Each structure stands twice: as C-alpha cells, then as structure tokens.
Amino acid sequence: MKAQRMRPKAKRKRYNMSTHLYLVRHGQSEGNLTNSFLGHTDLPLTELGRGQAEVASRYLVTLSPDRIYASDLLRAYYTATPTAEKLTLPIEKSENLREIFAGKWEGMPFESIDVEYAEDYAVWKTHIGRSRPTDGESVAELMLRIEEELTRIVKENENKTVLVFLHATPIRAFAAKCLGLGTEKMETLPWATNASTSHFLYENGTFTLLEYSRDDYLGDISTALPSNV
C-alpha cells in the first residue's frame, strides 16, 4: 500500500472588518429649551434645533456616509433629515435607539424631579451609571440596549461609514462603555452637546472611541444640557 502524501493545509486569510460609526446627538428640542426630561416623550426640535441640524448636515455630508439610522423619536429623526436629503439616502428608524425611558420623570422639568423624586434624582446627578429614573429604565439596561443595537448596525455595514442620530444618555453611556468607564465611572464623562458628533471605529469585534462630542462646525449656535442635570 502506497503511503499517501499529505498536502499542507492552506492558511486561512484573516479578514479585518472596519466600520466607522458616527453618533450624532439631536439638535435642541422643545424639552431642552424648557429644561425638561423628555425620555420617550416625543417633542420636536426648536427653531434653533432645526438650524443646528442644517448646519451640522454640511459637515456630515463630507464624511460620505453609506447609511443613515435614527431613533424614531421626532427630535432625532428631524436632526437626520437635512443630511439624508442632501445625500438622497433613506433614514432607517429604530426604537432601540431611543433615549432612556424615564418612567415617572417623563416630560417633567428637572427642578420638579429634584423635588418630587429627590433620592432617585440625586443618584442620577452624582452616579449616573448606577441610576434608574423612578419606575423607568436603568442606565445599565440602556447601555446594554444601545450596545446591542449599534453592534447589529455595524455588522450590517462592514467596511462602511454609518451615521446614527440619537440622544444624550445613549451616547454618553456607549462612550463610557467604550472607554472602559462602564457604569461605575460614567459620571466622569460630560454630556455630548446638541447636534455634536462622536466618532467610533469598529474593528475586529471591538469599538474604539476616536472623538467625542465634536461641535466646532456649529460655531456660536452650539448648545448643551445644564451642568447640574
């Protein structure tokens, strides 16, 4: 019986998937203007917010995105609209990209929350990663929801550039996760400003934060949440 000659196994080529993900916070909303906690409460952009969306779009189109996603809440969707129209791209809406569900705090002014739900709100202000709006979604639950949805999105868009329009708490929570701050040190990261852009790279199964809350393209129409929120 002849000895069988074994051929060496061909080495598998390693395939690197690299996706650029830009998270864009919505422009100033009516809730921002009145210092209210919107959560899932669905209010539109202010006139200034619409202007921020338009100005931001002039920068965002230079990124040559392949796809656009947005929270299905009005303030995020209409921040995406000027960019989508310029690029003739559809906006793919997802309720999984929504702001945190704020329970009893929905639609309330921050000052009223501080009075009626002082204990829960104190945790939000000092250790946000450990907090849960009264009868609402915890920040830890939000962090997991957003990570799962963004992972789904980048896996659908290998080697592409994607814009995702969403909200302040999801952006802050996801950035904290990527920086290794997690829920324990999330308070050390500031809020992203209205219509700002945070840039992440997804490569070999890992998200890396490259730039957080860039808003220089807005000039003097940049706005932010109050520092004591």
C-alpha positions, 0 to 999 in steps of 0.5 A: 500500500502506497503511503499517501502524501499529505498536502499542507493545509492552506492558511486561512486569510484573516479578514479585518472588518472596519466600520466607522460609526458616527453618533450624532446627538439631536439638535435642541428640542422643545424639552431642552429649551424648557429644561425638561426630561423628555425620555420617550416623550416625543417633542420636536426640535426648536427653531434653533434645533432645526438650524443646528441640524442644517448646519451640522448636515454640511459637515456630515455630508463630507464624511460620505456616509453609506447609511443613515439610522435614527431613533424614531423619536421626532427630535432625532429623526428631524436632526437626520433629515437635512443630511439624508436629503442632501445625500438622497439616502433613506433614514432607517428608524429604530426604537432601540435607539431611543433615549432612556425611558424615564418612567415617572420623570417623563416630560417633567422639568428637572427642578420638579424631579429634584423635588418630587423624586429627590433620592432617585434624582440625586443618584442620577446627578452624582452616579449616573451609571448606577441610576434608574429614573423612578419606575423607568429604565436603568442606565445599565439596561440602556447601555446594554440596549444601545450596545446591542443595537449599534453592534447589529448596525455595524455588522450590517455595514462592514467596511462602511461609514454609518451615521446614527442620530440619537440622544444624550444618555445613549451616547454618553453611556456607549462612550463610557462603555467604550472607554472602559468607564462602564457604569461605575465611572460614567459620571466622569464623562460630560454630556455630548452637546446638541447636534455634536458628533462622536466618532467610533471605529469598529474593528475586529469585534471591538469599538474604539472611541476616536472623538467625542462630542465634536461641535466646532462646525456649529460655531456660536449656535452650539448648545448643551444640557445644564451642568447640574442635570 
